[in-house]
Amino acid sequence: QVQLVESGGGLVQPGGSLRLSCAASGSIFSTNVMGWYRQAPGKQRELVALIPSGSMPNYADSVKGRFTISRDLRKKTVDLQMNSLKPDDTAVYYCYAYSGKAYWGQGTQVTVSS
C-alpha cells in the first residue's frame, strides 16, 4: 500500500508564496511519476505539474514561470514551490503518484485572498 501525505497549505495574500510538500511511503519506486493536481470549487480536478524520474518536469500553462516542482528520489518526496500566487490558484491541492496504478493524497487547502 502506498500512502501520500501533503503538507504546507494555508492562507496567503495575492503575490505571496507557499511551498507544498508530499511524502510517499510504502512500495513505491523512485522511477515512478509524481506530481500535483488541484481542484477548485465547482471545477474539475486539473493537472498542475508532473515530474517523471529521468525526464523534464511538465507544468500547466497557468502556472509556468511561477511554480516549481522538485523531487527527492531517495526520500520519496515531491515539493511544489508556488510564487506570485493569484486568487485563481485557490484550490485543494492533491499529491499524485503512479506505481502501476494511481495513488492520491488526501489534499491540502490553498487559499489566495486579500
N, C-alpha and C positions, 0 to 999 in steps of 0.2 A: 504494500500500500504506500502510495506517495502522498505526502502532505505538503501543502504550500501555505505559508503564513506571511501575510503582509503586515507592514507597519509604516508609520511616517505620515499618514494622512492628517488632515486638520483644516482649520480655517486660516485663510491668508488673503491679504488685500491684493487687488489687481496690481500687476507688476512685481509681485513678490515671488518667492521661491519656496519649493518644498522638495524633499528627497524621499522617495518611497523605496522601501526595501522588501525583498521577498526571500525567505529562506525555505529551501526544499529539504525534505527528509524522506528516507525510505529508499526503495530500489529504483533510483533514477541515475542514468548515466550522464557523464559530462558532455557527451556528444549530442544530447538532445537539444531541441529548440526550447528556449524560454522567452518570455516576453510579458507584455502588459496589454490588457484591454480595458475599456471603460464603458459605463452605461449611465447616461444622464436621464433624469426623469422624463418619461414619455418618449424616449428614444430607444432604438435598438443598440445592443452591445456592438462596439466598434473597436477595431484594432488600433492601438496606439504605437507600439513598437515591438519588434521581434529581433532576437539576436541568436541565430544558429551558431553552433560550435564550428569554428573554422570558416565562417562566412561573415560578410559585412552586415551590420545591422540595417534594418528596414524600418522606416518611420511613416506614419500617416502624414500627408501633406500639411495638415493643420498644425502639426507640432514640429515640423522640420525647422532647425535653427534655434529652437527654444528648449527642446527636451533632449536628453542624452541617456541612452541605455547602456549599462555596463554589466559585466558578468564575471564572477569569480568561479571558475570551474572546479577548483579544489574544495572551496567552502560551499559550493552549490547554492550560491546566492545570485540574485539579479536585482539591480537597482535602477531607479528611474529618477534622474535629476531633472526637475521641472523649473525652468526660469521664465521670467516675463509672463507670469500666469494671467489668464484672461477669465472673465466670468463664464465664457463658453467652455472652459476646462472643468467646470463643476460637474462632478460625476462620482460614482462609485468605481474605483479602480481595482481590477482583478488581475492577480498574477496568473500566468499561464505556463504550462509545461507540456511537452509531448514526449512520451516514453512508451511507444507502442500504442498508446491511447492518450487522450487529452485529460489533463488534470487542471483544476481551478482552485485558487484560494478563496477565502470567504469574503473578500472585498474590504476595502478601506475607503472611507469617505473623504473626498477632497472638495472643499467649498471655497470659491474665489468670490469675494464680495467686499465692498467698501462699507 
